[in-house]
Amino acid sequence: MEVYKDPSQPIEERVEDLLKRMTLDEKIGQMRQYSSFTKEIKDLVRKGLVGSLLNVTGIDKVNEVQKAAIEGSRLGIPLLLGLDVIHGYRTIFPIPLALASTWDPSVVRRAARIAAKEASSEGITWTFAPMVDIARDPRWGRIAEGAGEDPYLGSIMAWAAVRGFQGDNLSDPDAILACAKHYIAYGGAEGGRDYNTVDISDRTLREVYLPPFRAAVLAGVGTIMSAFNDLNGVPASANEYTLRKILREELGFKGFVVSDWNAIGELINHGIAGDVYGAAKEAVEAGVDMDMQGDVYRRALRKLVEDGAISEKLIDDAVRRILEVKFKLGLFENPYANPERARKVVKCKEHLDFALEAARKSIVLLKNEGVLPLRKDLKTIAVIGPLANDRTAPLGSWYCLGDPKDVVTVLEGIRSKVPPQTKVLYAKGCDVEGDSKEGFEEAISIAKQSDVAILVVGERGDMSGEAASRAYLDLPGVQEDLVKAVYETGVPVVVVLMNGRPLSVKWIAEHVPAIIEAWFLGIQMGHAVADVLFGDYNPGGKLPVTFPRTVGHVPIYYNHKNTGRPPDPKNKYTSKYIDEDYRPLFPFGHGLSYTTFSYTGLEVKPKEVEPGDIVLISFTLTNTGEREGDEVAQLYIRKPVASVTRPVKELKGFIRVTLKPGEKRKVTFKLPTEQLAFYNSEMKLVIEAGAYHVMIGSSSQDIRLTSEFRISKTKEISLRTLKFTEAIIK
Ligand code: NOJ
């Protein structure tokens, strides 16, 4: 048996053995990825000239292509079969932004684990997830696909998702390869316009956009996707500084880099290459190992090597990395879909149950002035709005192989919750977009007959995600007018928001007594929303993003700098607006409950530590209300005096705790001083000496307890030292 085919041989030797046998064309073939499976591509696969396909789905198709590669080609190298398994495969979970609202990484990890089990059973071996882009601009539609605005929360969720997809061991049959994307700073698009230029400082790059990628790499992510955008003049898919220096040298990333869809070809549009040869050279030299769909590597690499414009070693290195991942995944041993396993796991009861749990945990109660929870024995309930009975929107964007038929709409959820004697009336009212108010009359009429009106408004699922940037952040169309018209009937109103980004719903926030942020919650959306409306589940999610009052607030984020003139209402010459309150509509970390919590007895020990030590921050959290509920206790830190300006606060720890009425728990955050490191004026990553403020609270604005500690001296640390804050509950 050839060494590369022998699973008992070390992976390194299998890779070298295989590489030795490959022709230059076969090597370049491993660096090529195509979408779909046409006859032409099948021929290429049989010739061993393709390394990976994406978007090929269905057990028979998948097995057919894999067979063409393994039995049809000279060396029998299996294909990596990629797919955007973003928030579920067939069992669709809440969108990533909603999952981040759980502030519970175990939910993110389990959702990814389930998605991996389902996808792998049908032969998918690679997902283009998690998206770990920080987003501070809700105009950017892709904010829906990530964990929001905060580097710390984003890092924890990135870690959890990678571990979930890849499982304990990549070679397990139910593990799939993860891909952290879009490297890097894609979320910094100017004007929030997708694919747009990004121009940010090296400090912002490293302190804001890099941390979740760092967490993904240190969690063992197998692949990274290089982004579409240019960054400070150099496209991310041709960027030696970010791809070789930061990713490989500083972070020690050992997997391979795939470009985003035709991002190598687009180097020509960016204007840093005149033709495919220039584009391929830039990309391969920067360290992009695989060309997604662009066909540039096929057209250019061979000639570049023959002309001596690039060395064959560059190709060998890229192929080595790709093959190594294939071996680690166990693809050579276990390449095919497993119909029997698929029958057992896909959309099984356990997965559907967990989709409900994840959906409930993702809901954020934004406002509640005594309306919620609703009694179930109301006589008549009006359910109104274009999204109330929509079966597609709850799936959000990138819903993979999700099926709208599996979705429980909000109307259905409500109907299944109330007793038979409760009448549930429904009116659509208007469309999500457009200006027709024809349906208003019916909506007003059913509201007038009811004890409460539940308005389900927001965005369609395809209004966020890729290429779905918005210039306005209001409710689209005439939906706000619909809310106003129903509100004016005098019936108590509850607004349920279904959307993929923060919306500037200022009028609603000021007038409507109860608002639920439900995002797109996946197939169990209706049940989860109904559970919260009627109090069968007490909401405990918190916002992972700031809600602006108006689009003019953007970019807006809680961890901003203090400036030389922080806002002072009494002083005109301070940093504010003359025509709008500068404060957010709803702050980062905000979320209410049907119960209340108190925070008491903060202790910080020791008061002075050395770099490398741990600070113990403890307090008592008590449920002071009458129902069981969840609270997300949040730890923020500020360094009031530093060698460079620092944010007014930074999240450095959190924990979601469930407490019975009257129950008290002692929460201790074990804060590693490495979490406090930042780049000093010489751009060295240091834990800097001096005083640190400690803030414990229920949101970034609702700070309940404060204290401080000191670090005795300054110490430089490596980017590879990543320690998260642990929380202990007693
Ligand atoms: C383009 C998107 O930017 C990326 O997120 C996705 O994974 C690829 N297309 C593949 O579908």
Boltz pocket constraint, residues with backbone or C-beta under 6 A from the ligand:
constraints:
  - pocket:
      binder: B
      contacts: [[A, 54], [A, 84], [A, 128], [A, 181], [A, 260], [A, 261], [A, 466]]
      max_distance: 6.0
